[in-house]
Amino acid sequence: MSDWATIGAGVNAAMMKAFGEPVVYQPVQGGFPVGDPVTITAIRHSRERAESGAVASAEEISVNPTDLPDFPQPGDWVTAWGMQFVVGPVRQPDAYGLAQLSLIARQSADDQP
């Protein structure tokens, strides 16, 4: 009998090693950062050619929730590719344990999520 949790963890680790990029994750409550930011590895999702470019105002990433102190929440911040983003919808972990996060660019530090 297969140990699916071990297989899933192995696939997760292989995907992160092959496709992962460092991002800084900052938990936020009430529009203000709480705790220390954490550097984690995320997989940036591909975009359609019409949307492609260095950085878009909307991005999607997959993260391993176990890399964070708490499960990702809408309103948290992610800094990557020279921009800061606000986490939008968060989808539950997939078969490999990765949560998918929709990100929207913050225009300035004064923007409220």
TIVO-2410 file (N, C-alpha, C; in nm, 3 decimals):
# residues 113
REC num residu      c1      c2      c3 atome chaine
REC   1      M   0.084  -0.117   0.000     N      A
REC   1      M   0.000   0.000   0.000    CA      A
REC   1      M   0.089   0.125   0.000     C      A
REC   2      S   0.051   0.227  -0.078     N      A
REC   2      S   0.129   0.350  -0.090    CA      A
REC   2      S   0.101   0.444   0.025     C      A
REC   3      D   0.201   0.520   0.062     N      A
REC   3      D   0.187   0.625   0.163    CA      A
REC   3      D   0.169   0.757   0.087     C      A
REC   4      W   0.043   0.795   0.061     N      A
REC   4      W   0.013   0.911  -0.023    CA      A
REC   4      W   0.067   1.040   0.036     C      A
REC   5      A   0.069   1.053   0.168     N      A
REC   5      A   0.123   1.174   0.229    CA      A
REC   5      A   0.272   1.190   0.196     C      A
REC   6      T   0.347   1.080   0.200     N      A
REC   6      T   0.489   1.084   0.168    CA      A
REC   6      T   0.510   1.114   0.020     C      A
REC   7      I   0.428   1.052  -0.065     N      A
REC   7      I   0.438   1.078  -0.209    CA      A
REC   7      I   0.406   1.224  -0.239     C      A
REC   8      G   0.297   1.277  -0.180     N      A
REC   8      G   0.260   1.417  -0.200    CA      A
REC   8      G   0.368   1.512  -0.154     C      A
REC   9      A   0.429   1.484  -0.039     N      A
REC   9      A   0.536   1.569   0.013    CA      A
REC   9      A   0.657   1.566  -0.080     C      A
REC  10      G   0.687   1.450  -0.138     N      A
REC  10      G   0.798   1.440  -0.232    CA      A
REC  10      G   0.773   1.519  -0.359     C      A
REC  11      V   0.650   1.513  -0.410     N      A
REC  11      V   0.614   1.590  -0.530    CA      A
REC  11      V   0.621   1.739  -0.499     C      A
REC  12      N   0.569   1.779  -0.383     N      A
REC  12      N   0.572   1.918  -0.340    CA      A
REC  12      N   0.716   1.969  -0.337     C      A
REC  13      A   0.805   1.894  -0.272     N      A
REC  13      A   0.946   1.935  -0.262    CA      A
REC  13      A   1.011   1.946  -0.400     C      A
REC  14      A   0.982   1.851  -0.490     N      A
REC  14      A   1.039   1.854  -0.624    CA      A
REC  14      A   0.990   1.976  -0.703     C      A
REC  15      M   0.860   2.007  -0.692     N      A
REC  15      M   0.805   2.123  -0.763    CA      A
REC  15      M   0.865   2.253  -0.710     C      A
REC  16      M   0.877   2.264  -0.578     N      A
REC  16      M   0.935   2.385  -0.520    CA      A
REC  16      M   1.080   2.403  -0.562     C      A
REC  17      K   1.156   2.292  -0.565     N      A
REC  17      K   1.297   2.300  -0.605    CA      A
REC  17      K   1.310   2.340  -0.752     C      A
REC  18      A   1.224   2.285  -0.837     N      A
REC  18      A   1.234   2.311  -0.981    CA      A
REC  18      A   1.177   2.447  -1.021     C      A
REC  19      F   1.065   2.487  -0.960     N      A
REC  19      F   0.994   2.606  -1.007    CA      A
REC  19      F   0.983   2.718  -0.904     C      A
REC  20      G   1.027   2.694  -0.782     N      A
REC  20      G   1.008   2.791  -0.674    CA      A
REC  20      G   1.096   2.914  -0.683     C      A
REC  21      E   1.043   3.024  -0.631     N      A
REC  21      E   1.114   3.151  -0.623    CA      A
REC  21      E   1.095   3.206  -0.482     C      A
REC  22      P   1.193   3.278  -0.429     N      A
REC  22      P   1.173   3.335  -0.295    CA      A
REC  22      P   1.077   3.453  -0.299     C      A
REC  23      V   0.989   3.459  -0.201     N      A
REC  23      V   0.899   3.572  -0.180    CA      A
REC  23      V   0.898   3.602  -0.031     C      A
REC  24      V   0.861   3.723   0.004     N      A
REC  24      V   0.849   3.761   0.145    CA      A
REC  24      V   0.701   3.769   0.178     C      A
REC  25      Y   0.660   3.694   0.279     N      A
REC  25      Y   0.520   3.688   0.320    CA      A
REC  25      Y   0.505   3.761   0.453     C      A
REC  26      Q   0.407   3.853   0.460     N      A
REC  26      Q   0.383   3.932   0.581    CA      A
REC  26      Q   0.238   3.916   0.625     C      A
REC  27      P   0.214   3.851   0.740     N      A
REC  27      P   0.077   3.848   0.792    CA      A
REC  27      P   0.030   3.990   0.825     C      A
REC  28      V  -0.100   4.016   0.802     N      A
REC  28      V  -0.158   4.148   0.822    CA      A
REC  28      V  -0.292   4.132   0.893     C      A
REC  29      Q  -0.319   4.221   0.988     N      A
REC  29      Q  -0.450   4.225   1.053    CA      A
REC  29      Q  -0.495   4.370   1.057     C      A
REC  30      G  -0.616   4.395   1.010     N      A
REC  30      G  -0.669   4.531   1.011    CA      A
REC  30      G  -0.588   4.628   0.928     C      A
REC  31      G  -0.521   4.579   0.825     N      A
REC  31      G  -0.442   4.665   0.738    CA      A
REC  31      G  -0.302   4.695   0.788     C      A
REC  32      F  -0.264   4.635   0.904     N      A
REC  32      F  -0.132   4.661   0.960    CA      A
REC  32      F  -0.054   4.529   0.972     C      A
REC  33      P   0.076   4.532   0.939     N      A
REC  33      P   0.156   4.410   0.952    CA      A
REC  33      P   0.165   4.365   1.097     C      A
REC  34      V   0.162   4.233   1.116     N      A
REC  34      V   0.178   4.175   1.250    CA      A
REC  34      V   0.288   4.069   1.243     C      A
REC  35      G   0.369   4.064   1.344     N      A
REC  35      G   0.478   3.967   1.345    CA      A
REC  35      G   0.585   4.003   1.245     C      A
REC  36      D   0.677   3.910   1.230     N      A
REC  36      D   0.789   3.930   1.139    CA      A
REC  36      D   0.757   3.874   1.001     C      A
REC  37      P   0.804   3.941   0.894     N      A
REC  37      P   0.790   3.883   0.761    CA      A
REC  37      P   0.872   3.755   0.751     C      A
REC  38      V   0.828   3.665   0.664     N      A
REC  38      V   0.893   3.535   0.646    CA      A
REC  38      V   0.928   3.519   0.499     C      A
REC  39      T   1.052   3.481   0.470     N      A
REC  39      T   1.089   3.449   0.332    CA      A
REC  39      T   1.058   3.302   0.308     C      A
REC  40      I   0.975   3.277   0.206     N      A
REC  40      I   0.934   3.140   0.171    CA      A
REC  40      I   0.956   3.119   0.022     C      A
REC  41      T   0.937   2.997  -0.022     N      A
REC  41      T   0.945   2.964  -0.163    CA      A
REC  41      T   0.803   2.953  -0.217     C      A
REC  42      A   0.779   3.014  -0.333     N      A
REC  42      A   0.648   3.010  -0.398    CA      A
REC  42      A   0.665   2.975  -0.544     C      A
REC  43      I   0.564   2.914  -0.600     N      A
REC  43      I   0.561   2.887  -0.745    CA      A
REC  43      I   0.471   2.990  -0.809     C      A
REC  44      R   0.528   3.067  -0.900     N      A
REC  44      R   0.453   3.169  -0.973    CA      A
REC  44      R   0.381   3.102  -1.089     C      A
REC  45      H   0.251   3.124  -1.100     N      A
REC  45      H   0.172   3.063  -1.206    CA      A
REC  45      H   0.198   3.135  -1.339     C      A
REC  46      S   0.191   3.061  -1.447     N      A
REC  46      S   0.208   3.118  -1.581    CA      A
REC  46      S   0.086   3.202  -1.616     C      A
REC  47      R   0.110   3.305  -1.699     N      A
REC  47      R   0.001   3.390  -1.745    CA      A
REC  47      R  -0.011   3.376  -1.896     C      A
REC  48      E  -0.128   3.412  -1.945     N      A
REC  48      E  -0.150   3.413  -2.090    CA      A
REC  48      E  -0.055   3.512  -2.155     C      A
REC  49      R  -0.020   3.486  -2.280     N      A
REC  49      R   0.075   3.572  -2.351    CA      A
REC  49      R   0.032   3.719  -2.347     C      A
REC  50      A  -0.097   3.749  -2.360     N      A
REC  50      A  -0.144   3.887  -2.360    CA      A
REC  50      A  -0.120   3.954  -2.225     C      A
REC  51      E  -0.109   3.876  -2.119     N      A
REC  51      E  -0.088   3.931  -1.985    CA      A
REC  51      E   0.058   3.921  -1.943     C      A
REC  52      S   0.140   3.857  -2.023     N      A
REC  52      S   0.276   3.830  -1.978    CA      A
REC  52      S   0.361   3.956  -1.979     C      A
REC  53      G   0.461   3.954  -1.899     N      A
REC  53      G   0.553   4.065  -1.885    CA      A
REC  53      G   0.634   4.041  -1.760     C      A
REC  54      A   0.714   4.136  -1.724     N      A
REC  54      A   0.799   4.119  -1.606    CA      A
REC  54      A   0.714   4.097  -1.481     C      A
REC  55      V   0.619   4.187  -1.457     N      A
REC  55      V   0.531   4.176  -1.341    CA      A
REC  55      V   0.395   4.233  -1.381     C      A
REC  56      A   0.290   4.166  -1.340     N      A
REC  56      A   0.155   4.213  -1.368    CA      A
REC  56      A   0.094   4.268  -1.239     C      A
REC  57      S  -0.015   4.342  -1.251     N      A
REC  57      S  -0.081   4.394  -1.132    CA      A
REC  57      S  -0.158   4.285  -1.059     C      A
REC  58      A  -0.176   4.172  -1.125     N      A
REC  58      A  -0.239   4.055  -1.062    CA      A
REC  58      A  -0.152   3.934  -1.090     C      A
REC  59      E  -0.122   3.860  -0.988     N      A
REC  59      E  -0.040   3.740  -0.999    CA      A
REC  59      E  -0.107   3.627  -0.922     C      A
REC  60      E  -0.066   3.505  -0.951     N      A
REC  60      E  -0.110   3.389  -0.874    CA      A
REC  60      E   0.013   3.308  -0.838     C      A
REC  61      I   0.015   3.262  -0.713     N      A
REC  61      I   0.126   3.179  -0.667    CA      A
REC  61      I   0.071   3.061  -0.589     C      A
REC  62      S   0.154   2.959  -0.577     N      A
REC  62      S   0.125   2.845  -0.490    CA      A
REC  62      S   0.230   2.845  -0.380     C      A
REC  63      V   0.185   2.825  -0.257     N      A
REC  63      V   0.276   2.821  -0.143    CA      A
REC  63      V   0.246   2.697  -0.059     C      A
REC  64      N   0.345   2.654   0.016     N      A
REC  64      N   0.325   2.545   0.110    CA      A
REC  64      N   0.282   2.610   0.242     C      A
REC  65      P   0.158   2.589   0.285     N      A
REC  65      P   0.110   2.654   0.408    CA      A
REC  65      P   0.195   2.620   0.531     C      A
REC  66      T   0.264   2.508   0.529     N      A
REC  66      T   0.346   2.471   0.645    CA      A
REC  66      T   0.471   2.559   0.656     C      A
REC  67      D   0.502   2.638   0.550     N      A
REC  67      D   0.615   2.730   0.556    CA      A
REC  67      D   0.581   2.858   0.632     C      A
REC  68      L   0.453   2.876   0.664     N      A
REC  68      L   0.406   2.998   0.730    CA      A
REC  68      L   0.362   2.969   0.873     C      A
REC  69      P   0.368   3.072   0.959     N      A
REC  69      P   0.324   3.050   1.096    CA      A
REC  69      P   0.174   3.020   1.106     C      A
REC  70      D   0.094   3.079   1.016     N      A
REC  70      D  -0.051   3.056   1.010    CA      A
REC  70      D  -0.091   3.039   0.865     C      A
REC  71      F  -0.208   2.977   0.844     N      A
REC  71      F  -0.257   2.958   0.707    CA      A
REC  71      F  -0.273   3.094   0.641     C      A
REC  72      P  -0.237   3.108   0.511     N      A
REC  72      P  -0.247   3.237   0.441    CA      A
REC  72      P  -0.389   3.292   0.446     C      A
REC  73      Q  -0.400   3.424   0.461     N      A
REC  73      Q  -0.529   3.490   0.472    CA      A
REC  73      Q  -0.540   3.604   0.372     C      A
REC  74      P  -0.661   3.627   0.318     N      A
REC  74      P  -0.681   3.747   0.236    CA      A
REC  74      P  -0.643   3.871   0.317     C      A
REC  75      G  -0.575   3.965   0.252     N      A
REC  75      G  -0.531   4.087   0.318    CA      A
REC  75      G  -0.385   4.084   0.358     C      A
REC  76      D  -0.326   3.963   0.369     N      A
REC  76      D  -0.182   3.953   0.397    CA      A
REC  76      D  -0.105   4.012   0.279     C      A
REC  77      W   0.023   4.038   0.298     N      A
REC  77      W   0.107   4.097   0.193    CA      A
REC  77      W   0.214   3.999   0.147     C      A
REC  78      V   0.243   4.005   0.017     N      A
REC  78      V   0.353   3.929  -0.041    CA      A
REC  78      V   0.439   4.028  -0.120     C      A
REC  79      T   0.569   4.025  -0.094     N      A
REC  79      T   0.662   4.109  -0.170    CA      A
REC  79      T   0.745   4.017  -0.259     C      A
REC  80      A   0.740   4.045  -0.388     N      A
REC  80      A   0.812   3.963  -0.487    CA      A
REC  80      A   0.827   4.043  -0.616     C      A
REC  81      W   0.934   4.014  -0.688     N      A
REC  81      W   0.957   4.075  -0.820    CA      A
REC  81      W   0.959   4.227  -0.812     C      A
REC  82      G   1.005   4.281  -0.698     N      A
REC  82      G   1.016   4.426  -0.682    CA      A
REC  82      G   0.886   4.497  -0.654     C      A
REC  83      M   0.781   4.424  -0.621     N      A
REC  83      M   0.651   4.484  -0.592    CA      A
REC  83      M   0.591   4.422  -0.467     C      A
REC  84      Q   0.496   4.495  -0.409     N      A
REC  84      Q   0.423   4.440  -0.296    CA      A
REC  84      Q   0.279   4.414  -0.341     C      A
REC  85      F   0.228   4.297  -0.300     N      A
REC  85      F   0.094   4.253  -0.337    CA      A
REC  85      F   0.011   4.229  -0.213     C      A
REC  86      V  -0.121   4.241  -0.228     N      A
REC  86      V  -0.216   4.204  -0.125    CA      A
REC  86      V  -0.273   4.069  -0.164     C      A
REC  87      V  -0.280   3.977  -0.068     N      A
REC  87      V  -0.339   3.846  -0.094    CA      A
REC  87      V  -0.491   3.863  -0.107     C      A
REC  88      G  -0.544   3.809  -0.218     N      A
REC  88      G  -0.689   3.806  -0.239    CA      A
REC  88      G  -0.741   3.668  -0.201     C      A
REC  89      P  -0.822   3.609  -0.286     N      A
REC  89      P  -0.875   3.476  -0.254    CA      A
REC  89      P  -0.763   3.373  -0.233     C      A
REC  90      V  -0.783   3.289  -0.134     N      A
REC  90      V  -0.691   3.180  -0.102    CA      A
REC  90      V  -0.767   3.050  -0.121     C      A
REC  91      R  -0.715   2.962  -0.208     N      A
REC  91      R  -0.779   2.833  -0.230    CA      A
REC  91      R  -0.712   2.728  -0.143     C      A
REC  92      Q  -0.791   2.638  -0.094     N      A
REC  92      Q  -0.743   2.531  -0.005    CA      A
REC  92      Q  -0.633   2.451  -0.073     C      A
REC  93      P  -0.549   2.386   0.006     N      A
REC  93      P  -0.439   2.309  -0.053    CA      A
REC  93      P  -0.487   2.204  -0.154     C      A
REC  94      D  -0.407   2.190  -0.259     N      A
REC  94      D  -0.437   2.092  -0.364    CA      A
REC  94      D  -0.387   1.954  -0.319     C      A
REC  95      A  -0.388   1.861  -0.411     N      A
REC  95      A  -0.348   1.723  -0.378    CA      A
REC  95      A  -0.204   1.713  -0.329     C      A
REC  96      Y  -0.122   1.813  -0.360     N      A
REC  96      Y   0.019   1.812  -0.320    CA      A
REC  96      Y   0.044   1.896  -0.196     C      A
REC  97      G  -0.061   1.954  -0.138     N      A
REC  97      G  -0.048   2.033  -0.016    CA      A
REC  97      G  -0.020   2.180  -0.039     C      A
REC  98      L  -0.026   2.228  -0.163     N      A
REC  98      L   0.002   2.368  -0.192    CA      A
REC  98      L  -0.127   2.450  -0.199     C      A
REC  99      A  -0.128   2.566  -0.131     N      A
REC  99      A  -0.241   2.657  -0.137    CA      A
REC  99      A  -0.216   2.757  -0.250     C      A
REC 100      Q  -0.321   2.791  -0.324     N      A
REC 100      Q  -0.308   2.887  -0.433    CA      A
REC 100      Q  -0.359   3.022  -0.385     C      A
REC 101      L  -0.277   3.126  -0.407     N      A
REC 101      L  -0.309   3.261  -0.363    CA      A
REC 101      L  -0.320   3.353  -0.483     C      A
REC 102      S  -0.426   3.431  -0.489     N      A
REC 102      S  -0.439   3.537  -0.588    CA      A
REC 102      S  -0.382   3.664  -0.526     C      A
REC 103      L  -0.300   3.736  -0.602     N      A
REC 103      L  -0.233   3.855  -0.552    CA      A
REC 103      L  -0.272   3.976  -0.637     C      A
REC 104      I  -0.295   4.089  -0.571     N      A
REC 104      I  -0.324   4.215  -0.639    CA      A
REC 104      I  -0.220   4.315  -0.593     C      A
REC 105      A  -0.158   4.389  -0.688     N      A
REC 105      A  -0.051   4.484  -0.654    CA      A
REC 105      A  -0.103   4.595  -0.564     C      A
REC 106      R  -0.022   4.629  -0.463     N      A
REC 106      R  -0.048   4.748  -0.382    CA      A
REC 106      R   0.021   4.863  -0.452     C      A
REC 107      Q  -0.047   4.976  -0.466     N      A
REC 107      Q   0.010   5.089  -0.536    CA      A
REC 107      Q   0.109   5.167  -0.450     C      A
REC 108      S   0.084   5.170  -0.318     N      A
REC 108      S   0.175   5.239  -0.227    CA      A
REC 108      S   0.154   5.184  -0.088     C      A
REC 109      A   0.241   5.221   0.001     N      A
REC 109      A   0.229   5.175   0.139    CA      A
REC 109      A   0.104   5.232   0.206     C      A
REC 110      D   0.047   5.337   0.149     N      A
REC 110      D  -0.073   5.398   0.207    CA      A
REC 110      D  -0.201   5.330   0.161     C      A
REC 111      D  -0.192   5.241   0.061     N      A
REC 111      D  -0.311   5.171   0.012    CA      A
REC 111      D  -0.363   5.078   0.121     C      A
REC 112      Q  -0.491   5.071   0.134     N      A
REC 112      Q  -0.552   4.976   0.226    CA      A
REC 112      Q  -0.601   4.858   0.145     C      A
REC 113      P  -0.578   4.735   0.193     N      A
REC 113      P  -0.625   4.616   0.121    CA      A
REC 113      P  -0.775   4.613   0.111     C      A
***
